[in-house]
Amino acid sequence: MKTKEILKQSIFTDNSICRQILGICSALAVTNLMMNSLVMGLGVIFTTALSSYTISLIRDYTPRSVRMMVQTLIIASYVIIIDIFLKAFFPDISRSLGPYVGLIITNCIVMGRAEAFAQKNKPFDSLIDGVGSGIGYMLVLLVIAFVRELFGFGSLFGFKILGDWWTPWSIMVMASRAFFVLGLLIWYINYRSLPKQA
């Protein structure tokens, strides 16, 4: 497959959240602020891309009996790098995200791409697929965070957008509202993809 086709498929056609309903725990937990969603999305892009690349590189040398353990170890190594980086350079964001950075290890998207794509394809293609899957994940998080932060705080990326006339909807900050926004987004995307009837 060509690079553009891999990206298009992993970002849109097979979007992990909207099409496969994977990785929604973090989508519900960190999307009250756009900055949190951006950082989490970048973390998943980094982890998915490099873990898929690494797993593809060693796929012919990994015994089937320990394949899942090796994949988990590789994914965990990259997540630890992200966690240390955030704690060292962005401690406020690290505290804000809490345990969810570490939970990237258990994110079904990362393991899913490792099993479904990296285990069967060349390293560079696996890297591109990982980047695309991460971008698709991040875009969904940012859309949800846009709605929640705008209506919940009247701001975007911490900058006040709506004036003093706006009364923040505190209910939008709750995780249950993220589930509602995500549900509407999944419905809309799947509705748009239905074949048009004459």
Short mmCIF file of the C-alpha atoms (twelve columns), coordinates in Angstrom:
data_MODEL
# 
_entry.id   MODEL 
# 
loop_
_atom_site.group_PDB 
_atom_site.id 
_atom_site.type_symbol 
_atom_site.label_atom_id 
_atom_site.label_alt_id 
_atom_site.label_comp_id 
_atom_site.label_asym_id 
_atom_site.label_seq_id 
_atom_site.Cartn_x 
_atom_site.Cartn_y 
_atom_site.Cartn_z 
_atom_site.pdbx_PDB_model_num 
ATOM 1   C CA . MET A 1   0.000   0.000   0.000  1 
ATOM 2   C CA . LYS A 2   1.098   3.573   -0.652 1 
ATOM 3   C CA . THR A 3   1.786   5.944   2.224  1 
ATOM 4   C CA . LYS A 4   -1.260  8.120   1.442  1 
ATOM 5   C CA . GLU A 5   -3.551  5.099   1.335  1 
ATOM 6   C CA . ILE A 6   -2.243  3.799   4.658  1 
ATOM 7   C CA . LEU A 7   -2.717  7.209   6.297  1 
ATOM 8   C CA . LYS A 8   -6.199  7.693   4.865  1 
ATOM 9   C CA . GLN A 9   -7.285  4.255   6.001  1 
ATOM 10  C CA . SER A 10  -5.847  4.495   9.516  1 
ATOM 11  C CA . ILE A 11  -7.035  8.073   10.156 1 
ATOM 12  C CA . PHE A 12  -10.493 7.973   8.599  1 
ATOM 13  C CA . THR A 13  -11.679 4.637   7.189  1 
ATOM 14  C CA . ASP A 14  -10.597 2.529   10.186 1 
ATOM 15  C CA . ASN A 15  -10.586 5.252   12.847 1 
ATOM 16  C CA . SER A 16  -9.963  3.361   16.054 1 
ATOM 17  C CA . ILE A 17  -12.489 5.272   18.179 1 
ATOM 18  C CA . CYS A 18  -15.296 6.027   15.736 1 
ATOM 19  C CA . ARG A 19  -15.144 2.805   13.702 1 
ATOM 20  C CA . GLN A 20  -13.762 0.200   16.089 1 
ATOM 21  C CA . ILE A 21  -14.842 1.788   19.407 1 
ATOM 22  C CA . LEU A 22  -11.356 1.323   20.915 1 
ATOM 23  C CA . GLY A 23  -9.498  3.548   23.373 1 
ATOM 24  C CA . ILE A 24  -12.591 5.344   24.624 1 
ATOM 25  C CA . CYS A 25  -11.578 5.331   28.320 1 
ATOM 26  C CA . SER A 26  -8.996  8.073   27.791 1 
ATOM 27  C CA . ALA A 27  -11.343 9.774   25.331 1 
ATOM 28  C CA . LEU A 28  -13.786 10.208  28.195 1 
ATOM 29  C CA . ALA A 29  -11.236 11.024  30.880 1 
ATOM 30  C CA . VAL A 30  -8.878  13.640  29.418 1 
ATOM 31  C CA . THR A 31  -11.102 15.594  27.025 1 
ATOM 32  C CA . ASN A 32  -12.259 18.301  29.425 1 
ATOM 33  C CA . LEU A 33  -9.351  20.477  28.187 1 
ATOM 34  C CA . MET A 34  -7.921  20.721  24.685 1 
ATOM 35  C CA . MET A 35  -4.321  20.900  25.918 1 
ATOM 36  C CA . ASN A 36  -4.735  17.591  27.780 1 
ATOM 37  C CA . SER A 37  -6.238  16.016  24.666 1 
ATOM 38  C CA . LEU A 38  -3.429  17.332  22.458 1 
ATOM 39  C CA . VAL A 39  -0.706  15.984  24.762 1 
ATOM 40  C CA . MET A 40  -2.445  12.624  25.141 1 
ATOM 41  C CA . GLY A 41  -2.900  12.418  21.370 1 
ATOM 42  C CA . LEU A 42  0.772   13.203  20.724 1 
ATOM 43  C CA . GLY A 43  1.731   10.562  23.288 1 
ATOM 44  C CA . VAL A 44  -0.380  7.946   21.519 1 
ATOM 45  C CA . ILE A 45  1.043   8.941   18.113 1 
ATOM 46  C CA . PHE A 46  4.581   8.562   19.462 1 
ATOM 47  C CA . THR A 47  3.840   5.230   21.132 1 
ATOM 48  C CA . THR A 48  1.796   3.690   18.329 1 
ATOM 49  C CA . ALA A 49  4.215   4.739   15.583 1 
ATOM 50  C CA . LEU A 50  7.436   3.635   17.266 1 
ATOM 51  C CA . SER A 51  6.050   0.481   18.848 1 
ATOM 52  C CA . SER A 52  4.548   -0.617  15.509 1 
ATOM 53  C CA . TYR A 53  7.868   0.112   13.798 1 
ATOM 54  C CA . THR A 54  9.864   -1.820  16.408 1 
ATOM 55  C CA . ILE A 55  7.456   -4.765  16.483 1 
ATOM 56  C CA . SER A 56  7.556   -4.983  12.689 1 
ATOM 57  C CA . LEU A 57  11.360  -4.918  12.728 1 
ATOM 58  C CA . ILE A 58  11.608  -7.953  15.006 1 
ATOM 59  C CA . ARG A 59  8.464   -9.820  13.951 1 
ATOM 60  C CA . ASP A 60  10.405  -12.576 12.188 1 
ATOM 61  C CA . TYR A 61  12.549  -13.168 15.279 1 
ATOM 62  C CA . THR A 62  9.781   -13.160 17.891 1 
ATOM 63  C CA . PRO A 63  8.500   -16.610 18.915 1 
ATOM 64  C CA . ARG A 64  4.722   -16.850 18.749 1 
ATOM 65  C CA . SER A 65  4.560   -18.096 22.340 1 
ATOM 66  C CA . VAL A 66  5.952   -14.820 23.753 1 
ATOM 67  C CA . ARG A 67  4.760   -12.392 21.070 1 
ATOM 68  C CA . MET A 68  2.189   -10.594 23.234 1 
ATOM 69  C CA . MET A 69  4.649   -10.194 26.109 1 
ATOM 70  C CA . VAL A 70  7.282   -8.763  23.779 1 
ATOM 71  C CA . GLN A 71  4.764   -6.327  22.288 1 
ATOM 72  C CA . THR A 72  3.652   -5.181  25.747 1 
ATOM 73  C CA . LEU A 73  7.278   -4.676  26.822 1 
ATOM 74  C CA . ILE A 74  8.030   -2.585  23.724 1 
ATOM 75  C CA . ILE A 75  4.901   -0.467  24.187 1 
ATOM 76  C CA . ALA A 76  5.632   0.021   27.899 1 
ATOM 77  C CA . SER A 77  9.175   1.193   27.113 1 
ATOM 78  C CA . TYR A 78  7.923   3.984   24.866 1 
ATOM 79  C CA . VAL A 79  5.196   4.980   27.343 1 
ATOM 80  C CA . ILE A 80  7.804   5.262   30.122 1 
ATOM 81  C CA . ILE A 81  9.806   7.630   27.891 1 
ATOM 82  C CA . ILE A 82  6.720   9.830   27.441 1 
ATOM 83  C CA . ASP A 83  5.908   9.752   31.148 1 
ATOM 84  C CA . ILE A 84  9.458   10.747  32.150 1 
ATOM 85  C CA . PHE A 85  9.535   13.491  29.490 1 
ATOM 86  C CA . LEU A 86  6.263   15.034  30.721 1 
ATOM 87  C CA . LYS A 87  7.284   14.869  34.371 1 
ATOM 88  C CA . ALA A 88  10.617  16.521  33.566 1 
ATOM 89  C CA . PHE A 89  9.501   19.278  31.195 1 
ATOM 90  C CA . PHE A 90  5.727   19.654  31.668 1 
ATOM 91  C CA . PRO A 91  4.975   18.758  35.303 1 
ATOM 92  C CA . ASP A 92  1.625   20.589  35.369 1 
ATOM 93  C CA . ILE A 93  0.321   18.669  32.366 1 
ATOM 94  C CA . SER A 94  1.726   15.443  33.794 1 
ATOM 95  C CA . ARG A 95  -0.210  16.020  37.033 1 
ATOM 96  C CA . SER A 96  -3.326  16.982  35.090 1 
ATOM 97  C CA . LEU A 97  -3.259  13.790  33.019 1 
ATOM 98  C CA . GLY A 98  -2.516  11.725  36.120 1 
ATOM 99  C CA . PRO A 99  -2.430  7.961   35.535 1 
ATOM 100 C CA . TYR A 100 -3.810  8.156   31.998 1 
ATOM 101 C CA . VAL A 101 -0.370  8.536   30.401 1 
ATOM 102 C CA . GLY A 102 0.691   5.233   31.939 1 
ATOM 103 C CA . LEU A 103 -2.535  3.649   30.748 1 
ATOM 104 C CA . ILE A 104 -1.459  4.162   27.125 1 
ATOM 105 C CA . ILE A 105 0.201   0.767   27.661 1 
ATOM 106 C CA . THR A 106 -3.241  -0.832  27.948 1 
ATOM 107 C CA . ASN A 107 -4.785  1.246   25.149 1 
ATOM 108 C CA . CYS A 108 -6.382  -1.208  22.725 1 
ATOM 109 C CA . ILE A 109 -5.443  1.012   19.790 1 
ATOM 110 C CA . VAL A 110 -1.713  0.534   20.337 1 
ATOM 111 C CA . MET A 111 -1.892  -3.229  20.814 1 
ATOM 112 C CA . GLY A 112 -4.495  -3.538  18.071 1 
ATOM 113 C CA . ARG A 113 -2.287  -1.894  15.453 1 
ATOM 114 C CA . ALA A 114 0.658   -4.008  16.577 1 
ATOM 115 C CA . GLU A 115 -1.329  -7.230  16.069 1 
ATOM 116 C CA . ALA A 116 -3.389  -6.245  13.039 1 
ATOM 117 C CA . PHE A 117 -0.795  -4.375  10.994 1 
ATOM 118 C CA . ALA A 118 2.774   -4.318  12.325 1 
ATOM 119 C CA . GLN A 119 2.916   -8.082  12.752 1 
ATOM 120 C CA . LYS A 120 2.201   -8.559  9.036  1 
ATOM 121 C CA . ASN A 121 3.750   -5.566  7.257  1 
ATOM 122 C CA . LYS A 122 7.074   -3.845  6.628  1 
ATOM 123 C CA . PRO A 123 8.569   -1.529  9.290  1 
ATOM 124 C CA . PHE A 124 8.081   1.747   7.377  1 
ATOM 125 C CA . ASP A 125 4.468   0.913   6.493  1 
ATOM 126 C CA . SER A 126 3.883   -0.014  10.136 1 
ATOM 127 C CA . LEU A 127 5.342   3.314   11.243 1 
ATOM 128 C CA . ILE A 128 2.993   5.197   8.896  1 
ATOM 129 C CA . ASP A 129 0.021   3.134   10.069 1 
ATOM 130 C CA . GLY A 130 0.930   3.907   13.676 1 
ATOM 131 C CA . VAL A 131 1.172   7.624   12.948 1 
ATOM 132 C CA . GLY A 132 -2.186  7.557   11.146 1 
ATOM 133 C CA . SER A 133 -3.924  5.639   13.924 1 
ATOM 134 C CA . GLY A 134 -2.544  8.089   16.479 1 
ATOM 135 C CA . ILE A 135 -3.649  11.094  14.436 1 
ATOM 136 C CA . GLY A 136 -7.146  9.628   14.050 1 
ATOM 137 C CA . TYR A 137 -7.293  9.115   17.812 1 
ATOM 138 C CA . MET A 138 -6.037  12.649  18.521 1 
ATOM 139 C CA . LEU A 139 -8.515  14.273  16.127 1 
ATOM 140 C CA . VAL A 140 -11.445 12.614  17.888 1 
ATOM 141 C CA . LEU A 141 -10.110 13.699  21.294 1 
ATOM 142 C CA . LEU A 142 -9.687  17.282  20.089 1 
ATOM 143 C CA . VAL A 143 -13.223 17.449  18.688 1 
ATOM 144 C CA . ILE A 144 -14.672 16.219  21.990 1 
ATOM 145 C CA . ALA A 145 -12.410 18.550  23.994 1 
ATOM 146 C CA . PHE A 146 -13.373 21.500  21.769 1 
ATOM 147 C CA . VAL A 147 -17.040 21.098  22.685 1 
ATOM 148 C CA . ARG A 148 -16.409 20.353  26.372 1 
ATOM 149 C CA . GLU A 149 -13.890 23.120  27.047 1 
ATOM 150 C CA . LEU A 150 -15.787 25.729  25.043 1 
ATOM 151 C CA . PHE A 151 -19.112 25.140  26.778 1 
ATOM 152 C CA . GLY A 152 -17.686 24.021  30.119 1 
ATOM 153 C CA . PHE A 153 -15.133 26.804  30.627 1 
ATOM 154 C CA . GLY A 154 -15.777 29.263  27.790 1 
ATOM 155 C CA . SER A 155 -12.182 28.840  26.630 1 
ATOM 156 C CA . LEU A 156 -9.991  26.951  24.146 1 
ATOM 157 C CA . PHE A 157 -6.444  25.901  25.070 1 
ATOM 158 C CA . GLY A 158 -6.896  27.996  28.217 1 
ATOM 159 C CA . PHE A 159 -7.627  31.228  26.332 1 
ATOM 160 C CA . LYS A 160 -10.981 32.850  27.096 1 
ATOM 161 C CA . ILE A 161 -13.162 32.746  23.982 1 
ATOM 162 C CA . LEU A 162 -16.618 33.466  25.329 1 
ATOM 163 C CA . GLY A 163 -17.033 36.701  27.276 1 
ATOM 164 C CA . ASP A 164 -18.333 37.348  30.769 1 
ATOM 165 C CA . TRP A 165 -21.866 37.060  29.402 1 
ATOM 166 C CA . TRP A 166 -21.340 33.310  29.061 1 
ATOM 167 C CA . THR A 167 -22.375 31.092  31.959 1 
ATOM 168 C CA . PRO A 168 -20.152 27.988  31.894 1 
ATOM 169 C CA . TRP A 169 -21.998 24.698  31.708 1 
ATOM 170 C CA . SER A 170 -20.336 22.859  34.581 1 
ATOM 171 C CA . ILE A 171 -22.059 19.660  33.470 1 
ATOM 172 C CA . MET A 172 -19.858 19.609  30.355 1 
ATOM 173 C CA . VAL A 173 -16.777 19.054  32.521 1 
ATOM 174 C CA . MET A 174 -18.182 15.752  33.796 1 
ATOM 175 C CA . ALA A 175 -17.001 12.539  32.119 1 
ATOM 176 C CA . SER A 176 -20.606 11.558  31.338 1 
ATOM 177 C CA . ARG A 177 -20.864 14.545  28.959 1 
ATOM 178 C CA . ALA A 178 -17.797 13.280  27.111 1 
ATOM 179 C CA . PHE A 179 -19.638 10.004  26.569 1 
ATOM 180 C CA . PHE A 180 -22.616 11.941  25.190 1 
ATOM 181 C CA . VAL A 181 -20.468 14.032  22.804 1 
ATOM 182 C CA . LEU A 182 -18.536 10.941  21.694 1 
ATOM 183 C CA . GLY A 183 -21.796 9.095   21.018 1 
ATOM 184 C CA . LEU A 184 -23.078 11.949  18.853 1 
ATOM 185 C CA . LEU A 185 -19.774 12.087  16.975 1 
ATOM 186 C CA . ILE A 186 -19.776 8.342   16.278 1 
ATOM 187 C CA . TRP A 187 -23.412 8.528   15.136 1 
ATOM 188 C CA . TYR A 188 -22.702 11.462  12.809 1 
ATOM 189 C CA . ILE A 189 -19.612 9.903   11.216 1 
ATOM 190 C CA . ASN A 190 -21.328 6.567   10.649 1 
ATOM 191 C CA . TYR A 191 -24.470 8.285   9.334  1 
ATOM 192 C CA . ARG A 192 -22.378 10.263  6.831  1 
ATOM 193 C CA . SER A 193 -20.713 7.083   5.621  1 
ATOM 194 C CA . LEU A 194 -23.987 5.339   4.810  1 
ATOM 195 C CA . PRO A 195 -24.588 4.884   1.072  1 
ATOM 196 C CA . LYS A 196 -26.907 7.534   -0.349 1 
ATOM 197 C CA . GLN A 197 -30.268 6.163   -1.439 1 
ATOM 198 C CA . ALA A 198 -31.746 7.391   -4.678 1 
# 
